[in-house]
């Protein structure tokens, strides 16, 4: 049960980070180079590690990696801006 709660908390923080990316893109017209550039809303850290989520800019899109306590427990999110 505790692991399920931790996964849910981590998942919600990742979704909040994705929404922060979308808000930044709506405000500036582009995705940030790093999560630190986002100032329009707070960006949560990964609750499993206490560190920022792993984020990589990739051309007109980006990816967010959501690692849990173990590398086998992760989610991969991609975000692309519409043309």
OpenMM code with the backbone's topology and positions (N, CA, C; nanometers):
from openmm import Vec3, app, unit

residues = "UNK UNK UNK UNK UNK UNK UNK UNK UNK UNK UNK UNK UNK UNK UNK UNK UNK UNK UNK UNK UNK UNK UNK UNK UNK UNK UNK UNK UNK UNK UNK UNK UNK UNK UNK UNK UNK UNK UNK UNK UNK UNK UNK UNK UNK UNK UNK UNK UNK UNK UNK UNK UNK UNK UNK UNK UNK UNK UNK UNK UNK UNK UNK UNK UNK UNK UNK UNK UNK UNK UNK UNK UNK UNK UNK UNK UNK UNK UNK UNK UNK UNK UNK".split()
positions = [
    Vec3(0.0830, -0.1190, 0.0000),
    Vec3(0.0000, 0.0000, 0.0000),
    Vec3(0.0872, 0.1251, 0.0000),
    Vec3(0.1952, 0.1227, 0.0757),
    Vec3(0.2833, 0.2393, 0.0813),
    Vec3(0.3504, 0.2641, -0.0544),
    Vec3(0.3852, 0.1565, -0.1253),
    Vec3(0.4459, 0.1726, -0.2574),
    Vec3(0.3453, 0.2305, -0.3563),
    Vec3(0.2209, 0.1891, -0.3459),
    Vec3(0.1168, 0.2430, -0.4332),
    Vec3(0.0970, 0.3921, -0.4064),
    Vec3(0.0994, 0.4304, -0.2794),
    Vec3(0.0870, 0.5721, -0.2441),
    Vec3(0.2059, 0.6520, -0.2993),
    Vec3(0.3257, 0.5971, -0.2887),
    Vec3(0.4455, 0.6649, -0.3399),
    Vec3(0.4385, 0.6793, -0.4920),
    Vec3(0.3924, 0.5748, -0.5617),
    Vec3(0.3788, 0.5823, -0.7078),
    Vec3(0.2771, 0.6894, -0.7477),
    Vec3(0.1660, 0.6953, -0.6759),
    Vec3(0.0624, 0.7938, -0.7057),
    Vec3(0.1136, 0.9352, -0.6824),
    Vec3(0.1828, 0.9572, -0.5724),
    Vec3(0.2392, 1.0887, -0.5423),
    Vec3(0.3398, 1.1295, -0.6489),
    Vec3(0.4235, 1.0354, -0.6906),
    Vec3(0.5237, 1.0623, -0.7940),
    Vec3(0.4557, 1.0929, -0.9274),
    Vec3(0.3530, 1.0161, -0.9608),
    Vec3(0.2801, 1.0363, -1.0861),
    Vec3(0.2139, 1.1744, -1.0887),
    Vec3(0.1513, 1.2141, -0.9796),
    Vec3(0.0866, 1.3455, -0.9733),
    Vec3(0.1892, 1.4579, -0.9862),
    Vec3(0.3054, 1.4428, -0.9250),
    Vec3(0.4104, 1.5442, -0.9374),
    Vec3(0.4601, 1.5525, -1.0819),
    Vec3(0.4711, 1.4387, -1.1495),
    Vec3(0.5114, 1.4382, -1.2904),
    Vec3(0.4063, 1.5087, -1.3760),
    Vec3(0.2794, 1.4840, -1.3495),
    Vec3(0.1729, 1.5508, -1.4246),
    Vec3(0.1740, 1.7015, -1.3987),
    Vec3(0.2008, 1.7422, -1.2758),
    Vec3(0.2123, 1.8854, -1.2453),
    Vec3(0.3294, 1.9469, -1.3205),
    Vec3(0.4380, 1.8714, -1.3348),
    Vec3(0.5535, 1.9201, -1.4097),
    Vec3(0.5187, 1.9337, -1.5577),
    Vec3(0.4465, 1.8365, -1.6115),
    Vec3(0.4035, 1.8461, -1.7514),
    Vec3(0.3130, 1.9675, -1.7730),
    Vec3(0.2237, 1.9933, -1.6803),
    Vec3(0.1373, 2.1108, -1.6917),
    Vec3(0.2181, 2.2397, -1.6798),
    Vec3(0.3239, 2.2386, -1.5991),
    Vec3(0.4124, 2.3550, -1.5889),
    Vec3(0.4833, 2.3785, -1.7225),
    Vec3(0.5232, 2.2705, -1.7897),
    Vec3(0.5845, 2.2825, -1.9216),
    Vec3(0.4860, 2.3425, -2.0212),
    Vec3(0.3621, 2.2973, -2.0161),
    Vec3(0.2594, 2.3497, -2.1062),
    Vec3(0.2320, 2.4971, -2.0773),
    Vec3(0.2267, 2.5338, -1.9505),
    Vec3(0.2034, 2.6735, -1.9136),
    Vec3(0.3185, 2.7624, -1.9604),
    Vec3(0.4409, 2.7126, -1.9453),
    Vec3(0.5575, 2.7882, -1.9914),
    Vec3(0.5507, 2.8071, -2.1430),
    Vec3(0.5174, 2.7013, -2.2154),
    Vec3(0.5068, 2.7095, -2.3613),
    Vec3(0.3960, 2.8060, -2.4033),
    Vec3(0.2850, 2.8052, -2.3316),
    Vec3(0.1759, 2.8977, -2.3631),
    Vec3(0.2183, 3.0418, -2.3381),
    Vec3(0.3001, 3.0633, -2.2362),
    Vec3(0.3447, 3.1972, -2.1990),
    Vec3(0.4552, 3.2487, -2.2910),
    Vec3(0.5466, 3.1608, -2.3324),
    Vec3(0.6645, 3.2045, -2.4077),
    Vec3(0.6651, 3.1605, -2.5537),
    Vec3(0.5830, 3.0626, -2.5888),
    Vec3(0.5807, 3.0122, -2.7252),
    Vec3(0.6793, 2.9004, -2.7517),
    Vec3(0.7545, 2.8611, -2.6509),
    Vec3(0.8524, 2.7546, -2.6684),
    Vec3(0.8699, 2.6771, -2.5377),
    Vec3(0.9196, 2.5561, -2.5502),
    Vec3(0.9507, 2.4771, -2.4310),
    Vec3(1.0822, 2.5247, -2.3721),
    Vec3(1.0991, 2.5150, -2.2416),
    Vec3(1.2235, 2.5605, -2.1800),
    Vec3(1.3388, 2.4646, -2.2080),
    Vec3(1.4596, 2.5163, -2.1980),
    Vec3(1.5787, 2.4312, -2.2099),
    Vec3(1.5971, 2.3472, -2.0841),
    Vec3(1.5513, 2.3990, -1.9701),
    Vec3(1.5601, 2.3255, -1.8433),
    Vec3(1.4384, 2.3594, -1.7584),
    Vec3(1.4109, 2.2765, -1.6600),
    Vec3(1.2959, 2.2997, -1.5719),
    Vec3(1.3146, 2.4254, -1.4884),
    Vec3(1.4393, 2.4666, -1.4650),
    Vec3(1.4674, 2.5855, -1.3855),
    Vec3(1.4194, 2.7132, -1.4546),
    Vec3(1.4021, 2.7091, -1.5856),
    Vec3(1.3555, 2.8264, -1.6604),
    Vec3(1.2080, 2.8563, -1.6372),
    Vec3(1.1334, 2.7607, -1.5869),
    Vec3(0.9883, 2.7782, -1.5686),
    Vec3(0.9647, 2.8651, -1.4465),
    Vec3(0.9000, 2.9794, -1.4696),
    Vec3(0.8705, 3.0708, -1.3591),
    Vec3(0.7218, 3.1022, -1.3467),
    Vec3(0.6430, 3.0600, -1.4454),
    Vec3(0.5010, 3.0937, -1.4459),
    Vec3(0.4229, 3.0183, -1.3372),
    Vec3(0.4661, 2.8987, -1.3029),
    Vec3(0.4059, 2.8191, -1.1952),
    Vec3(0.5172, 2.7413, -1.1242),
    Vec3(0.4938, 2.6971, -1.0017),
    Vec3(0.5950, 2.6154, -0.9333),
    Vec3(0.6110, 2.4789, -1.0009),
    Vec3(0.7329, 2.4293, -1.0025),
    Vec3(0.7632, 2.2977, -1.0595),
    Vec3(0.8055, 2.2057, -0.9448),
    Vec3(0.7297, 2.0989, -0.9213),
    Vec3(0.7643, 2.0104, -0.8090),
    Vec3(0.8857, 1.9229, -0.8406),
    Vec3(0.9539, 1.8824, -0.7369),
    Vec3(1.0609, 1.7832, -0.7496),
    Vec3(0.9989, 1.6439, -0.7510),
    Vec3(1.0784, 1.5477, -0.7929),
    Vec3(1.0375, 1.4076, -0.7865),
    Vec3(1.0328, 1.3681, -0.6387),
    Vec3(0.9160, 1.3337, -0.5857),
    Vec3(0.9063, 1.3009, -0.4435),
    Vec3(0.9848, 1.1755, -0.4038),
    Vec3(1.0162, 1.0898, -0.5003),
    Vec3(1.0918, 0.9679, -0.4693),
    Vec3(1.2385, 0.9990, -0.4426),
    Vec3(1.2898, 1.1037, -0.5076),
    Vec3(1.4319, 1.1355, -0.4945),
    Vec3(1.4576, 1.2688, -0.4266),
    Vec3(1.3582, 1.3570, -0.4270),
    Vec3(1.3773, 1.4908, -0.3735),
    Vec3(1.4490, 1.5830, -0.4713),
    Vec3(1.4793, 1.5332, -0.5900),
    Vec3(1.5500, 1.6088, -0.6930),
    Vec3(1.4539, 1.6421, -0.8064),
    Vec3(1.4904, 1.7375, -0.8926),
    Vec3(1.4047, 1.7640, -1.0084),
    Vec3(1.3927, 1.6401, -1.0965),
    Vec3(1.2815, 1.6315, -1.1674),
    Vec3(1.2642, 1.5238, -1.2640),
    Vec3(1.3697, 1.5395, -1.3735),
    Vec3(1.4071, 1.4288, -1.4350),
    Vec3(1.5002, 1.4349, -1.5469),
    Vec3(1.4239, 1.4862, -1.6683),
    Vec3(1.4764, 1.5905, -1.7303),
    Vec3(1.4094, 1.6577, -1.8419),
    Vec3(1.5108, 1.6788, -1.9528),
    Vec3(1.4688, 1.6508, -2.0761),
    Vec3(1.5555, 1.6716, -2.1921),
    Vec3(1.4770, 1.7401, -2.3024),
    Vec3(1.5306, 1.8479, -2.3520),
    Vec3(1.4724, 1.9177, -2.4671),
    Vec3(1.5181, 1.8462, -2.5925),
    Vec3(1.4274, 1.8289, -2.6867),
    Vec3(1.4576, 1.7542, -2.8090),
    Vec3(1.3924, 1.8237, -2.9270),
    Vec3(1.4604, 1.9213, -2.9874),
    Vec3(1.4041, 1.9930, -3.1013),
    Vec3(1.2792, 2.0692, -3.0632),
    Vec3(1.1655, 2.0370, -3.1267),
    Vec3(1.0394, 2.1039, -3.0961),
    Vec3(0.9626, 2.0352, -2.9835),
    Vec3(1.0239, 1.9380, -2.9199),
    Vec3(0.9596, 1.8662, -2.8111),
    Vec3(1.0542, 1.8454, -2.6951),
    Vec3(1.0079, 1.7669, -2.6021),
    Vec3(1.0886, 1.7374, -2.4838),
    Vec3(1.0416, 1.6062, -2.4236),
    Vec3(1.1220, 1.5517, -2.3366),
    Vec3(1.0814, 1.4315, -2.2644),
    Vec3(1.1115, 1.4486, -2.1161),
    Vec3(1.0257, 1.3901, -2.0374),
    Vec3(1.0366, 1.3936, -1.8923),
    Vec3(1.0441, 1.2497, -1.8446),
    Vec3(1.1461, 1.2192, -1.7665),
    Vec3(1.1627, 1.0844, -1.7123),
    Vec3(1.1293, 1.0870, -1.5644),
    Vec3(1.0452, 0.9967, -1.5248),
    Vec3(0.9938, 0.9886, -1.3879),
    Vec3(1.0464, 0.8601, -1.3259),
    Vec3(1.1642, 0.8691, -1.2640),
    Vec3(1.2225, 0.7522, -1.1981),
    Vec3(1.1717, 0.7409, -1.0561),
    Vec3(1.1456, 0.6193, -1.0152),
    Vec3(1.1083, 0.5933, -0.8775),
    Vec3(1.2318, 0.5581, -0.7974),
    Vec3(1.2138, 0.4768, -0.6965),
    Vec3(1.3261, 0.4365, -0.6126),
    Vec3(1.4173, 0.3388, -0.6858),
    Vec3(1.3642, 0.2720, -0.7865),
    Vec3(1.4434, 0.1769, -0.8643),
    Vec3(1.4301, 0.2133, -1.0117),
    Vec3(1.5343, 0.1925, -1.0888),
    Vec3(1.5330, 0.2293, -1.2302),
    Vec3(1.4285, 0.1509, -1.3101),
    Vec3(1.3835, 0.0364, -1.2602),
    Vec3(1.2809, -0.0390, -1.3321),
    Vec3(1.1420, 0.0188, -1.3100),
    Vec3(1.1292, 0.1095, -1.2171),
    Vec3(1.0008, 0.1707, -1.1852),
    Vec3(1.0012, 0.3144, -1.2365),
    Vec3(0.9677, 0.3322, -1.3654),
    Vec3(0.9727, 0.4663, -1.4204),
    Vec3(0.8693, 0.4852, -1.5295),
    Vec3(0.8419, 0.6119, -1.5588),
    Vec3(0.7526, 0.6501, -1.6669),
    Vec3(0.8261, 0.7480, -1.7567),
    Vec3(0.7919, 0.7447, -1.8827),
    Vec3(0.8546, 0.8308, -1.9818),
    Vec3(0.7436, 0.9117, -2.0490),
    Vec3(0.7523, 1.0440, -2.0412),
    Vec3(0.6510, 1.1314, -2.1003),
    Vec3(0.7157, 1.2134, -2.2116),
    Vec3(0.6452, 1.2302, -2.3219),
    Vec3(0.6909, 1.3155, -2.4306),
    Vec3(0.5907, 1.4269, -2.4521),
    Vec3(0.6422, 1.5440, -2.4787),
    Vec3(0.5559, 1.6588, -2.5066),
    Vec3(0.6088, 1.7267, -2.6329),
    Vec3(0.5192, 1.7566, -2.7235),
    Vec3(0.5523, 1.8245, -2.8496),
    Vec3(0.4589, 1.9427, -2.8656),
    Vec3(0.5115, 2.0501, -2.9195),
    Vec3(0.4291, 2.1663, -2.9459),
    Vec3(0.3587, 2.1489, -3.0794),
    Vec3(0.2334, 2.1862, -3.0843),
    Vec3(0.1574, 2.1797, -3.2092),
    Vec3(0.2067, 2.2885, -3.3029),
    Vec3(0.2068, 2.2576, -3.4288),
    Vec3(0.2531, 2.3552, -3.5294),
    Vec3(0.1394, 2.4448, -3.5715),
] * unit.nanometer
topology = app.Topology()
chain = topology.addChain("A")
for resn in residues:
    res = topology.addResidue(resn, chain)
    for name in ("N", "CA", "C"):
        topology.addAtom(name, app.Element.getBySymbol(name[0]), res)
